Amino acid sequence: MSDNTFNPAGAWGFPKADPADHPEEPAHVRPEYLFNGELEKKGYHVEELANGFHWVTNSFYDAAFIETGEGVIAIDAPPNLGENMLAAIEEVTDAPVTHVVYSHWHSDHIGAASMFGNDVKIISHDITRDLLARWPDPLRPLPTETFSDEAVLDVGGVKLELSYKGENHCPGNIFINSPQHRVLTAIDIVSPGWSVFFHCDASENMTGWIDAHDQILEYDFDALISGHVTRYGTRDDVVAAREYVHNILDHSWDVLRETRGNELMVEAGPERRWTWAENEFNRLANEVTHRTLTQTTSNGQKWTERLAGASNMTKYHAWSIMESVRLHRTHDDYQRRGPAINKYIW
């Protein structure tokens, strides 16, 4: 594929990444099911994490279901899994799905929920229902039951603790905890063993998203259902993800506070002001990326050795976290009356 075919926008578009510039995925994110032919044969992998609590994945998206003795509770319904989730449930039990819990309103995680039929009870946060009602989608039926802060779903003695701690990845994104199984579901915060997807998984509140790592660690769990990528998570995965994110956050603070002068603005000239803005923000993000990926982390490795995709995705996280620092946190100072000071008040 030529560069022109890949990027017809030329200088106005994104450059093509060269796979040769990036390391292979670490072995710890390549579980056996990726290589034993299961995905090619069935399209999914299902695994029991605890008594009756099952994890379902196709190596890109994951979800879960729980046997209750009075039916099945499904957690999310990613369209990328689609009816393969039904196949996974049928592989384990003949019991019908009676309840569906929506983690949040995004279509990539609940966009196949209509496959469960019209008789299921659907539980979500109030905000999730409001958003789905505002932008209706027949593939995402409206929740039948909602809550605002805390709720307990009890089906046949199987209890799920539902909690909303404020906006993070998006408004209405909830924590779903099963104490008896020691399994926590927290979607689009951590991708176990991986750097998350572009721009902190396209999160809408970076500050809340960063805080969510600490909120996850407040729970006592053995397994984490995270929504992505190749495996379920452990507490150690969350600790590593938190360290990575806080490294980016700390470097963002440092780089913004060190910024001086307007050389790039002078270079751009007054007629092309946004080229200065693009170059300045990208320069800062590049510096944060460099500091993050060249540092030695707490276990003696670089992040490219600890997290798959860190070499690709860190620059996007650096850009978004740096921008969230600029927008959500104190500026430390402001322009006084008179001529502009020789400092970029970020």
C-alpha positions in Angstrom: 0.0 0.0 0.0 1.5 3.3 -1.0 1.7 6.2 1.4 -0.7 8.2 -0.8 -3.3 5.4 -0.7 -2.9 5.2 3.1 -3.0 8.9 3.6 -4.6 10.8 0.8 -4.7 13.9 3.1 -0.9 14.2 2.9 0.6 16.6 5.4 -2.9 17.2 6.7 -3.4 13.6 7.8 -1.8 11.0 10.1 1.5 9.3 9.1 1.6 5.5 8.7 3.1 3.5 11.6 5.8 1.1 10.7 5.4 -2.3 12.5 9.2 -2.7 12.4 9.5 0.3 14.7 7.6 -1.4 17.5 8.4 -4.3 19.8 6.4 -7.6 19.8 3.7 -8.0 22.4 5.1 -9.4 25.6 4.4 -13.1 26.3 2.2 -12.4 29.3 -0.5 -11.0 27.0 -0.6 -14.0 24.7 -2.6 -16.7 26.5 -2.9 -20.2 25.1 -6.4 -19.8 23.6 -4.9 -17.4 21.0 -2.8 -20.3 19.5 -4.8 -23.5 20.1 -7.3 -22.9 17.3 -10.2 -22.2 19.6 -10.9 -18.8 18.2 -10.7 -20.0 14.6 -13.1 -22.8 15.4 -15.7 -21.1 17.7 -15.0 -17.3 17.5 -14.8 -17.0 21.3 -13.2 -18.3 24.5 -15.1 -18.9 27.7 -13.5 -19.5 31.1 -15.0 -20.0 34.5 -13.3 -17.6 36.9 -15.1 -18.8 40.0 -18.1 -20.9 40.9 -20.6 -20.0 38.1 -18.9 -16.7 37.1 -17.7 -16.9 33.5 -15.5 -14.7 31.4 -16.1 -14.5 27.6 -13.6 -13.0 25.1 -12.6 -13.0 21.4 -9.2 -11.4 22.3 -10.4 -7.9 21.5 -13.6 -7.5 23.5 -14.8 -9.3 26.6 -17.9 -9.6 28.8 -19.2 -11.9 31.5 -22.1 -14.0 32.7 -23.1 -15.6 36.0 -25.2 -18.7 36.7 -27.6 -18.0 39.5 -29.8 -21.1 39.8 -32.7 -18.9 38.6 -31.3 -18.0 35.2 -28.2 -16.2 33.9 -27.0 -12.6 34.6 -25.1 -11.2 31.6 -22.7 -8.3 32.0 -22.6 -6.3 28.7 -23.1 -7.5 25.2 -20.3 -6.3 22.8 -21.4 -6.4 19.2 -17.9 -7.6 18.3 -18.7 -10.7 20.4 -22.4 -10.7 19.4 -24.2 -14.0 19.4 -21.0 -15.8 20.2 -21.8 -14.7 23.7 -25.0 -16.6 23.5 -23.1 -19.6 22.2 -20.7 -19.3 25.2 -23.6 -19.3 27.6 -25.2 -22.3 25.9 -21.9 -24.1 26.1 -22.2 -23.9 29.9 -25.9 -23.9 30.8 -29.4 -24.4 29.4 -30.7 -21.6 31.8 -32.1 -18.5 30.1 -30.7 -15.0 30.5 -32.9 -13.2 32.9 -30.9 -10.1 33.7 -28.5 -7.9 31.8 -26.3 -5.3 33.5 -25.0 -2.4 31.3 -21.6 -1.2 32.4 -22.1 2.1 30.4 -24.0 3.3 27.3 -21.3 2.9 24.7 -22.4 0.8 21.7 -19.1 -1.1 21.5 -19.9 -2.7 24.8 -23.7 -3.1 24.8 -24.5 -2.8 21.1 -25.8 -6.5 20.9 -28.1 -6.4 23.9 -31.2 -6.8 21.8 -30.1 -10.4 21.2 -31.2 -11.3 24.7 -34.9 -10.7 23.8 -37.7 -8.6 25.3 -38.2 -10.5 28.5 -34.9 -9.7 30.3 -34.5 -7.1 33.0 -31.9 -4.6 32.1 -30.1 -2.7 34.9 -27.9 0.4 34.5 -27.1 3.8 36.0 -29.6 6.6 35.6 -27.3 8.5 33.3 -27.0 5.5 31.0 -30.7 5.3 30.6 -30.9 9.0 29.9 -28.3 8.9 27.2 -29.9 5.9 25.5 -33.2 7.6 25.6 -31.7 10.7 24.0 -30.1 8.8 21.2 -32.3 5.7 20.8 -30.8 2.5 19.3 -32.9 -0.6 18.8 -29.8 -2.8 19.4 -29.5 -1.2 22.9 -32.9 -1.5 24.6 -33.6 0.9 27.3 -32.9 -0.3 30.9 -35.9 -1.4 32.9 -34.3 -0.6 36.3 -31.8 2.1 37.1 -30.0 3.5 40.2 -28.1 6.7 41.1 -25.3 5.8 43.6 -25.4 2.3 44.9 -27.5 -0.8 44.3 -27.5 -4.5 44.8 -28.8 -6.9 42.2 -29.8 -10.2 43.9 -30.8 -13.1 41.8 -31.2 -16.5 43.5 -28.8 -15.4 46.2 -26.1 -14.3 43.8 -25.5 -10.6 44.6 -23.8 -8.0 42.4 -22.9 -4.7 44.0 -23.4 -1.9 41.6 -21.6 1.4 42.3 -21.3 4.8 40.6 -18.3 6.9 41.7 -18.7 9.7 39.2 -17.8 10.3 35.6 -14.6 8.6 34.4 -14.4 6.9 31.0 -17.9 8.3 30.4 -20.9 9.5 32.5 -22.7 6.6 34.0 -19.8 4.0 33.8 -20.3 1.8 36.8 -18.4 -0.7 38.9 -19.9 -4.2 39.1 -18.6 -6.2 42.0 -19.3 -9.8 42.9 -17.8 -10.4 46.4 -18.7 -14.0 46.6 -16.8 -14.7 43.3 -14.1 -12.1 44.0 -14.6 -10.7 40.5 -14.8 -7.0 39.7 -16.0 -5.6 36.4 -14.8 -2.1 35.6 -14.9 -1.4 31.8 -12.5 0.8 29.8 -10.2 1.8 32.7 -7.5 -0.9 32.6 -6.6 -3.2 29.7 -4.7 -6.0 31.6 -1.1 -6.2 30.4 -1.6 -3.6 27.8 -1.5 0.1 27.3 -5.2 1.1 26.8 -6.5 2.2 23.4 -6.0 5.7 22.0 -6.4 8.7 24.3 -7.0 6.8 27.5 -9.5 4.6 25.8 -11.4 7.6 24.4 -12.3 8.6 27.9 -14.4 11.8 28.4 -13.0 12.8 31.8 -9.3 12.1 32.1 -9.1 13.2 35.7 -11.9 10.9 36.7 -10.4 8.1 34.6 -7.1 8.5 36.3 -8.8 8.4 39.7 -10.7 5.3 38.7 -7.5 3.3 39.0 -7.4 4.0 42.7 -11.1 3.3 43.0 -10.6 -0.2 41.5 -7.8 -0.9 44.0 -10.3 -0.1 46.9 -12.0 -3.4 46.0 -10.9 -6.9 47.2 -10.9 -9.0 44.0 -8.9 -11.8 42.3 -10.1 -11.2 38.7 -11.0 -8.1 36.8 -13.2 -8.0 33.8 -12.0 -4.9 31.9 -13.6 -4.9 28.4 -10.4 -5.4 26.5 -7.9 -7.1 25.3 -6.5 -10.6 25.5 -7.0 -11.7 29.1 -8.8 -10.9 32.3 -6.9 -8.9 34.9 -5.4 -9.2 38.3 -4.7 -6.7 41.1 -1.0 -6.5 39.9 -2.3 -5.5 36.4 -4.2 -2.6 37.9 -1.2 -1.6 40.1 1.0 -1.5 36.9 -1.6 0.4 34.9 -1.9 3.0 37.7 1.9 3.4 37.8 2.0 3.9 34.0 -0.8 6.5 34.0 0.8 8.4 37.0 4.2 8.4 35.3 2.5 10.1 32.3 0.6 12.5 34.6 3.8 13.4 36.6 5.8 14.0 33.4 2.9 16.1 32.0 3.1 18.4 35.0 6.9 18.7 34.7 6.9 19.5 31.0 4.1 22.1 31.2 5.8 23.8 34.1 9.1 23.9 32.2 7.6 25.4 29.1 9.1 28.8 28.3 9.2 31.2 25.3 7.2 31.4 22.1 9.8 30.3 19.5 7.3 28.1 17.7 4.7 30.9 17.5 7.3 33.2 15.9 8.2 30.4 13.5 4.6 30.0 12.4 3.8 33.7 12.1 0.5 35.4 12.9 -1.1 34.1 9.7 -0.8 30.4 10.6 -1.4 30.4 14.3 -2.8 26.9 14.5 0.4 25.4 13.1 2.1 26.8 16.1 -0.5 25.3 18.4 -0.2 21.9 16.7 3.6 21.9 16.9 3.7 23.2 20.5 1.2 20.6 21.8 2.8 17.8 19.9 6.3 18.8 21.1 5.1 18.7 24.7 3.4 15.4 24.2 6.6 14.0 22.5 8.6 15.1 25.5 6.2 13.4 27.9 6.3 10.3 25.8 10.1 10.3 25.7 10.4 10.6 29.5 7.7 7.9 30.1 9.1 5.3 27.7 12.8 5.8 28.5 12.4 5.7 32.3 13.0 2.5 34.3 9.8 1.5 36.1 9.3 0.0 39.6 10.1 -3.6 38.5 13.3 -2.6 36.6 11.7 -2.8 33.1 10.7 -0.2 30.6 7.0 0.3 29.9 7.5 -1.2 26.4 8.5 -4.5 28.2 5.7 -4.4 30.7 2.7 -3.2 28.6 1.8 -4.4 25.1 1.2 -1.4 22.8 3.0 1.1 25.0 5.2 2.2 22.1 2.2 2.9 19.9 -0.3 4.4 22.4 1.7 6.4 24.9 1.9 9.5 22.7 -1.9 9.6 22.5 -2.3 9.2 26.3 0.4 11.8 26.9 -1.4 14.3 24.6 -4.8 13.7 26.4 -3.5 13.6 29.9 -1.3 16.7 29.4 -4.4 18.5 28.0 -6.5 17.4 31.0 -3.8 18.8 33.3 -4.1 22.1 31.4 -7.9 22.1 31.6 -8.7 20.4 34.9 -5.9 21.5 37.2 -4.5 24.8 38.5 -2.4 26.8 36.1 -0.1 27.9 39.0 -0.1 31.4 37.6 -1.8 33.8 35.2 -1.0 36.8 33.0 -0.6 40.1 35.0 -1.5 43.4 33.5 0.9 44.7 30.9 3.0 43.2 28.1 2.9 39.4 27.8 5.4 37.6 30.0 8.0 35.4 28.4 6.3 32.2 29.5 3.5 30.2 28.0 0.7 30.2 30.6 -0.5 26.8 29.8 
